[in-house]
Amino acid sequence: MMQQYMRELEQKPFDPDTFVERLAWRVLENTKEKGTYNFNADVMKDTFEQSIKDLMILLQRQRKKCESLKIACKEEEKLFWQDLFKQQQCNKECVDSFYQLDEKINSVAVKVMHLGGQLETVNIPRSRAEEAQKLMTYFSEFLIQGNVSIDVFSDSNRLFEAADIIRKLFFIAQELPGGRFEEAKKKIEQKYDEIERSLLEEFSKAEETNNLAKMKEIASILSHFKGYSQCVDVFIEQSQLGAFHGRDVFNEVIPLCEKNFKIIATVFNNPEQINAKFVLNIYHLKLQSHIKAVLSDSKDSDKYLKNLMDLYSKLQQLSINLSKFSLGSDPTYLKKLTQNIFHKYLDSYIGIELRNIKDKYQRIHQKFYESKGHQKKQITASSFQELRRDIQAVIGTRANINIAQIEDYGGEIFLSEEITVYILQEAKEAFKRCQLLSNSKDLPSNAMQIFEILLQYLITEYVDYAIDLGIQSVPIPESNTQQPDIYFFEIVQQTNIIVHLLEKLIQDCLFPLIESTARVGDCLSRKKCILEQTEMKLDTGLDRSINAVVGWVKVFLQAEQKRTDFKPETDVDTVATSACKSVVLFMRKSIKLIQECLHGKNAENVLIELGIRFHRVIYDHLCQYSYNSAGALCAICDVNEYRKCIKEVNSSLITTLFDTLYALCNLLLVKPENLEQVCCDETLAVLDNGVLNNFIQLRSDFKSQKLSASLKGLIS
């Protein structure tokens, strides 16, 4: 049982509640007979008491075991500290021995250096004398008449030795005077040039076989010769043979440089200068030729600008990639190389850019108007011409002839979101090129010039022109009973979209180029000036459009509304008149069109103005008739239809106006004795007594009922 307790107590994690539950279940299991538990409290009690005793015994055993382990641990710790002390003593002795040995080594080194110095002072003069004696012997051979026959110079296997000798003789000869030594100097110079050429040939052969060790040795020797630069040129020329024949020369530069820079670092003593010359050769001989060939044809300015941007960006990226290599101490070296290549192209860039974007915009406009079958014309707006147009329209209506010739172009508004996006995309590309190809000093000015062209061809030449055509195509108010087609609201919608797209382009593409400069203010001022002119034209067109709508309502009601509608001789159905129904259908159509084309405050203001003018037309129209009881009911039905229709405007002001008009119509119907009470109603109490008087006079029984006398106190 003790072993079982140990296993359970050593379980991790140990839970005492689970332990007790498990013990209780074991007791119950022992009392189980035929699937039924026979619980016996005494057995359970005895089992738990026995278990507690067992656990107490187990606790005592574990405590004794812990005590013995503590004693053993202390003994082991004591032995460990003794061993550690011995190791420390041994380490101390080793350190002392090390210091003694170091002192002895230093002493021996000093003696060796002193001895080496003494040997050197003896050996150097001896070596120099020996070398001088050899050089004098060789020089004497050059003093003899005829050809020089020295073995070292005629043996190709001793080329490096001959190079060392002739180099020294050459410098000695430079110090000698002319006259008797002139012949010897010429022979030395000839031999110097001959050996230099031989070294260059050997270097070229070694490069062909990729013998880096020999190349390094020859380069080291040639570094003391005048033709060292030729050695570098030979290496650069041969290393670039077979390169730059692909379609994109820029992609070949980095792999070529990585390969040859490793060789340069191995072969030459001054790799940074050689790397710089290697890159200079690529830029001036390879890349410059490629760029010149691509940009040689500038007739197609669009293609030329795209190629210029592509080549310039590629060369800039190449310079960034090459900057990771060591190319000397000048950090602007690659930038200078790039500017030297593109200097003449960048100086003339902005002129070509401006001409190109103007030509493209003109072609876009031309194709657009040609696709619409429209010939662009000169539009001049003046107050006199507008007055003349209106008079001609009225005269033409009265005489039934078309004098004004109002052209609606078949509903074409001459604005296209697709064309706008195309125009803005061209400007976006131009701004990108401007940012890349303009220097920091000219960038704001160049960007503003592009912006001016964009405003001219997008707003002035395109949007404003469409607005002017739209204004001219708005029907003349009160000139026709045929329902007018108002297309100007669609022009406003498209103009709003175009202006939003323009604003986004300015924010995304122009402002980053002119920020923190005075050009920001110029841009905002110019944009405000242009858009204010456009807004004024839109206001004019909207005003005309509203007048056309309410003008048609006025003319239609005058033509279609019969006097018998409001003063029938017999009882009629009290429903809205047919003229009212036609007007309501037209007004709902107009309101829906405005809500679809205009948004926010613009739609709200236009609808309110339409509601106010519509109310005035209906009010004036109702004031032209005389009403009996049945006719008053028809008038009330008409006004109620107008009121329900105009609620779509969602304006409390317009709703109040028509509610008041509806209340005024009740004055046409109520009994004479109730008029004063109705006039004092909350809705009508705010109106001028003259208005109430005028409306009451429209009653057919005004004179027969002597309402004037009975309402003197109200309408006086």
N, C-alpha and C positions, 0 to 999 in steps of 0.2 A: 504493500500500500504506500510505503514511503517513496518508492521509486516512481509510482504513478503521480503522487503529489509533486515530486520534483519536476517531472516532465510538464505538468500543467503550470507550475509556478514559473518555469523558465520560458514559457511562451511569450512572444513579443507581438503586440503589447499585452500585458497581463491585465485582466479585468476581474476584480474581486466579485462583482455581482454575478458575472458569468460563471465563476468558479463555484459559488454557492448554489446557483441554479443547477449546474451540472451535477453537484453532489446530491441535491434533493431528487433530481430525476433518477439517479442511480438507485436511491432508496425505493422510489416508486416502482421502478422496473423490477426490483426484487420481490415486490408484493403483488405483482401482476399474475392473475390466474385466469386462464381462458379469455384473454383479451380485456379483462376488467381489472381496474386498479382497486386494491383494498387498502385504503389509507389508514395507517396506524401511527398516531401521534407519538406514542412512547418509543416506537422503533425509530421514528424520525429524530426524536430528542436524543436517544442514546447514540445514534449514528453521528449527530452533530457534535455531541460531547466528546466522543471518541476521536473524531476528526480534529477537534481543537487540541486535545492532548497530543495527538500525533504531530500536529503542526508546531506545538511548543517544543517537543523533543527535537524536531527538525531544525527549529530556530537555534536551540542550544548547540547542536552539532555545527551549524553554519558559523556561529560566533566563534567557536573554538578553532574552526578551520581558518577563519579570517585572522585571528590572533597569531596562529602559526605562520601564516603567509607574511604578515607584517614583520615578524621577527626575521624571517629569511630575507626579506627585501632589505632590511636595515643592514644585515651582514654583507649582502651583495654590494650595497651602496658604499660601505666602508672600504671594501676591497677595491672598488672602482676608483675612489678618491686617492687611494695609495698608489695605484697604477698611474693615474694622471699626474701625480706629483713627480714620479720617476721619469715620465715622458718629458715633462717640462724641464727637468734638470738636464736630460740628454739633449734637448733642443737648444738649450742655452750654450752647452759645450760646442755644438755644431756651429752656431752663429759665431762664436769666438774664433773657431778654426777658420771659418770663411773669411772673416776680416783680416786675419793674419796672412792667408793665402793671397788675398786681393792686394795687400800692401807689397808683397814680394813680387807679384806680377807687374805692378806699376813700376817698381824699381827696375826690373829687368827691361821693361818697355822703354823707359827713359834712356837706359844705357844703349839699347839697340838703335833708337832714333839718333842718338849722338854719334854712334859709330857710322850709321848710314849717311848722316850729314857729312862726316869727314871723308867717307869714300866718294860721295858725290862731288865734293869740292875738288877732289883729285881727278875724278873721271870725266867731268864735264869739259874742262879745258882740253883734256887729251882727246875727247870725242870731237870737239869743235876743230881742233887742229887737224885731226885726221880727215874730217869732212872738207875743211878748207883746202887741204892738200889734194884731195880728189877733184874738187871743183877747179882748182888751178890747172890740174892735169887736163881735164876736159876742156877748159877754156883755151889752153895752149893749142889744142887740136884745131879750134876754130880760128886761131891766129895764123895757122899755116895756109898757104895758098892752095887753091883747088878744093875738091870735094872733101867733106868730113867723113872719115872712115873710122867711126867709133863703134865697137861691137854692140854696146848697149842700145844704140840708136837704130841699128840695122836688124836687131833680133825682135821679132814681133811678140815673142813670149815674155820679153822683158819690158813691155810697153809701160807698165806702171812705174817701174824703176826709172825708165828714160823720162817719163813725165815729171817725176820729182826733181830729176837733175836739171832738165831744161827750164823748169819753172824758176829754180834758183839762179841759173845762169842768166835767165831773162831779166830778173830784177837787178842782178849785178851789172849787166850790160847797160841798163837804163841810167846807172850812176856814172858810167864812163864818158869821158869827153869824146868828141868826134875826131876826125883826123886819122891817126894811125889805127884807131879801134873801129873805124866806120865799117870796114869790110866784115870784121868779126861780129859786129852788132847785127848786120843784115843777115848773116848766116844763122845766128841764134834766133832771130825773129822768124826766119823761114822755117827752121826746125821746130820752133814753138808752135807756129800755125799748123805745121804738118802733124805734129803729135796731138794737138788739140782736135784736129779733124779725125784722126784715128780713134781718139777716145770717144768722140761723138758717134762714130760708126759702130764702135764696140757697144756703146750704150744702147743704140738703136737695135742691134742684134740681140742684146740681152733682154730688151723689152719684148721683142718678138717671141723669144723663148720663155718669157716670164721668169727669168733668172734674177730674182730680187736681190740676192746677195751680191752678185756681180754689179747690178745696177747701183746698189748703194755704194759699193767701193768706187766705181767710176764717178758717181755724182760727188762723192767726198773729194776725189782728186780734182775734178773740174771746178769745184767751188773756189779753188785758188787760181783758176784761169779766167781770162777775160771772157771766154765763151760759155761761162756757166749758164747765162740766160738762154743760150741756144740749146743747151741740154734740157732745160725746162720746156722750151718750145717744142723740142723733138718729142718729149714725153707726152705733152698735151695733144700734139697733133696726132701721134700714133694711137693714143688712148681713145680718141674720138672718131677714129676711122670706122666706118660702117654704122655709126650711130645717126640718129635723127633722120631716118628714112620712113618712119611710121606716119600715121595720119595725124596724131597729136604729139607734137614734139615736146610739149611740156611734161607729159607723163614719162618721158625717157630720161629727164634730167636727174631726178633724185636717185634712181637706181645706178645711173652712170657715175654720179658723184660719190655715192656710198662705196661703190667698188673701187674707184680710183683714189679716193681719200685715204683708204687703208694702205694702198701701195705707196702713196706720197708720204704717209707717216713713217713707213718702213725705210724708204729709199733716201729721202732728203732730210737735211738737218734743220731746215726752216719750213716745216709743213704748212704753217698758217699762211705765209706769204704765197706759197705755191698753190694752196687751195684757192686763195683769192684770185690769183691769176688764171687758174683753171675755170673758175666761175665767170670771170671777166671775158674769157675767150668764148664761152658758151653764150653769154648775153649779147656780145657785140657781133660775133660772127654767125652764130646759128639762129638765136631767137630774133635778133633785130632783122635779119634777112627774111625770116618767116613772117614777121609782123609787117614788114614793108610790103611784101608780096600780097598779103591778104588785104591790106588797107590801101593798095595802090589805086583801086577803082572806087572813087567817091561819087560816081554819078547817081547811084541808088543810095540816097542818104539814109534811108531806114536800115538797109542791110549794112551800110558802113557803120552806123552807130551801134548796131547790135554786135558786129564784129569787134569794134573798138572796145565796147564794154566787156565782151567775153575775153578778149586777149589781155586787157588790162587787169581784170580780176584774176585771170589765171596766172599772170606774171606776179601779181601781188601775193597770191597764195603760194606760188613757188618760192618767193622771197621769204615768206614766213616759214616754209618748210626747210629752206636752206639755212635759216638763222640758227638752227641747232648745231651747225658745224662751226668750227673755228676758222674764221676768215680774216684774221687780223684784229687790230685794236680799234678800228673805226666801226661803231655800232650802226652808223647810217650808210654803210658801204652799199648794201643791197638796194636801199631806197634810192641812193644816188644813181645807181645803174639803171633802175626802173625809170626814173625821171629823165635821164639822158635819152633813153629810147623813145619815150612817149611825149617828150617835151613839145615838139611841133604839133603833134596831134591834139594834145590837151589845150594848147593855146587857141586853136581854132574850133574847139568842140562846141562851145555854147552857140556860136553863130549857126553852125550846121544843125544843132538841136532845134533852135527856134524856127529855122526855115522848114525843117522836116515836120515839126508838129503842126505848123501852119498849113503846109501842103496836105498833110493827112486829114486834118479837120475839114479843109475845103473839099477834099474828095469824099469824105464821109457825108457832108451836107449835100453835095451834088448827087451822090448815089441815092441818098434818102429821098430827096425831093423828086428825082427821076422815077423812083419806084412808086411814088404817089401820083405821078403824072402832073406835077406842079412846077411851074416856072416861078422861081423866087422873084419877088418884085419889091420895089422901093416903097416903103410905107411912111408917109408924113402925116402926123396927127396935129391938128390945130382946132381951136374952139370954133373958128369960122366954118371949117370943113365939116365938123361934127354937126353944127347947126344946119348947114346946107343939106346934109344927109338926112337929118330928121325931117326937115321941111319937104324935101323931095319924096320921102316915104309917105308922109301924110297926104300930099297932093296926089301921089300915085294911087293911094288907097281910095281917095275920094273919086278920082277920075278913072279908076280901074285900069291903070297902066303902070308898068314897072319902070319908074324913073330912077329910083335910088340904086336899083340892081344890087340888092343885098345878097351876097354869095355866101352860102354855108358850106361849100366844098363837099357836099354829100355827107356831112357829119364827120369828116376827117379833122382831127385836132392837131396834126403835124407835130406830135410829141410821141416819142417811143422810148420806153424804158431800156430796150435793147440797145438803141443808138446811144443813149446816155451812158450806159455801162461801158460801151465801146470807147466813147470819148474819154471817160474817166480812167479807163484802163490804160489808154495811151498816155494820159497825164501821169499816171502812177509809174509807168515804165520810164517816162522822161525824168521824173523826180529821182528814181533809183539811179539812172545814169548820171544825173546832176550831182548826187551825193558822192558817187564813186569817182567821177572824172573832174570835178571842180576842186580847186585848191581851197583851203579853209577861208582865205580872205575873200574870194569871189563867190563862195557858196551861197550866202544869203541873197546876194544880188541876182545870181543866176536863177535861183529857185523862184524869186519874185517875178522874173521875166516870164518864166514858164507859166506861173500862176495868172499873170495878166492875159496871156494868150488863151488859157483855159476859160477865164471869165468872159473874154470876148466871144469865143466860139461856142461856149456852152450856154451862157446866159444871154448875152446881147444878141448874137447872131442866130441863136437857136430857140431858146425859151421865150425871150421877149418878142421875137418875130412871130412865134406861134400864138402868143397872147394877143399881139396886135391883130392878127388874122381873126382870132377868136372874138375879139371885141367888135370887129367890123361885121362878123357873121351873126352877132346877137340880133334877133328880130326887133324891129321898131315897135315900141309899146303902142297899143291902141290902133294898130294899122291893119289888123286882119282878124277875122273871126275863126280862122283855122288855128287849131292848137299849135303853138310854136314849139320847135325842137330846140332845147337849150343844151348846147354842147360845151358851154364855157365851164360848167362845173367839173367836167372831166379834165379840162385844161388845168384847172386849179389843183385837182388831185395829182396829175402827173407832175406839175410844177413843184408841189410839196415833196413828192418822192425825190425829184431831181435835186432839190435844195438839200434834203437830208443826206443824200449820197455825196453831194459836194462837201457838206460839213464834215462828213466822216473822212473823206479824202484829205481835207485840210488838216484835220486832227491827226490822222495816221501818217501822212506822207510829207506835208509841208512844214508843220510846226517843228518836227525834230530837226529840220534843216536850218531854221531861222531862230530857234529858241535862244534866249539870252542876248538877242540883238534888237536894234531899233526897228528892224523889219517886221517884227511881230505886230507892233502898233500900226505900221503901214498896211499890213495884210488885213487886219481887223477893220481898219478904216475903209479900205478899198472894198472889201466884201460887204460891209454895211451900206456903203454908197450904192453899189450895184443892186443889192437885194432890195433896198428901199425903193429904187426906181421900179423894179419888178413888182414889188408889193403895191405900189401906187397904181400900176396898170391892172393888177388883179382886182384891186378895190373898184376901179372904174368898170371892169368887166362884170364883177359881181353885182354892182349897183344896176347896171344895164339889164343883167339877167333877171334880177328881182323885178325891175320895172316891166320887163317883157312878160313875166308871169302874171303879175297883178294887172298889167295893161290888158292882157288877153281876157282875164276874168271880167274886167270892166266892160270891154267891148262885147264879149259874149253875152253877158247879162243884159246889156242894153239891147242887143239884137234878139235874144231868145226869150227874155222874161216878158210875159204879157201882163198888161194891166189887169186883165180879168183873173190872173192868178191870185191876186190879193183883194179883188173886189168882184167875186163871182156873183152872178145873178141868181143862181140856184145853189142848193147845198151840194158840196163836193166832199170827196174823201179828204180827211185832214192828214195829208202826207206831204212830204217834201216835193217841191216842184221839179220837173224834169231838168230845167236850167240849173237848179241847185245841185242836182245829182251829178250833172256833167262837170260842174265846177269842182265839186268835192273829189271826183275821180282824178281830175287834172291836178288838183292841189296835193292829193296824196302821192301821186306819181312824182310831182316836183319835190315834195318833202323827202321822199325816199331817195331820190337822186342826190339831193344835197347831203343827206346822211351817209350815203355810200361814198361820196366823193370828198367830203370834208370831214374833219375830225377835231375833237377837242373844242377849244374856245372859238376857233374859226367857224365850225359848224353851228355852235350855239349862237354866235353873234349874227350870222347870216339868217338863221331860222327866226330869230327874234325880229330882225328887220323885216323879213318876209311876212311874219305874223302881224306886225304893226301896220304895214302897208295894205295887207289883205283886209285887215279890220277896217281901215279907212275906206277902202273900196266898197265893202259890204255895207258899211254904215251909210255912206253917201248914196249907194244904190237904193237902200230901203227908204231913205228920205225922199225919194222921187215919187212914191206911190201913195194912194189913199186906200185905207183898209176898212172893210166891214168885218163883222165877227168871224165869218168863215175864212176871209182872206187873212185876218190876223192869226188864225190858227195855222194857216199855211206858212205865214212868215215865221211864226215861232218854230214850226217844224224845220224850215230852211235853216234858221239860225242855230237850231240844235244840231243839225247835220254839220254845219260849219264848225260849231264848237267841238264836236266829237272829232272831226277831222284835224283841227288845229291843236288838239291835245297831244298829238304825236310830236309836236315841237318840244314838249317837256319844258315849258317856260311858265312860271307862275304869273308873270306879267301878261302874257298873251291869253292865258286862261282867264285871268281877271277881266281883261277887256271884253272877251266874248261872253263871259258870265254877265257882265254889265249890259251888254247889248241884248242878251237873252231877257234880262229883267226889263229893259226898256220896251221890248216887244210885248211884254205883258200889259203895258199901259194901253196897248191897242185893243185889248180884249176885255179887261175888267169893267165892271159896271161903273157908271159915272160917279156914283156915291162912294165908291171904294178907291177912287183915284188918289185922293189925298193921302189915304193910308198907305197905298202902294208906293207913292213917291217918298214917303218917310221911311221906307224900308232901308235896312242897313246898306244894301247894295247900291241903291239909287240916291241915298242921302248925300253922298259925297259929290254928286254931279251938280253942275251949274243949273240954276233954274231955267235958263234959256234953252238948254238942251232938252230938259223935260218938256218945256212948253212946245218946242218945235216938234217933238215926237208925238205929243198929245194932239197937236193940230192935224196929224196925219189920219186921225180917225174920221171915218165918213159921217159920223154923227156929231162931229165937233160943233157944227153950227146949229144943227137941229136940237141938240140937247143943251145948247147954250152953256157949253163947258167953260168958255172963257170967263163968263160972269161968275160961275160957281167956284172957279179956281183962282180968283184974283189974288187972294192972299198967298197962294203958292207960287204963281208964275209972274208976279209983278216984278 
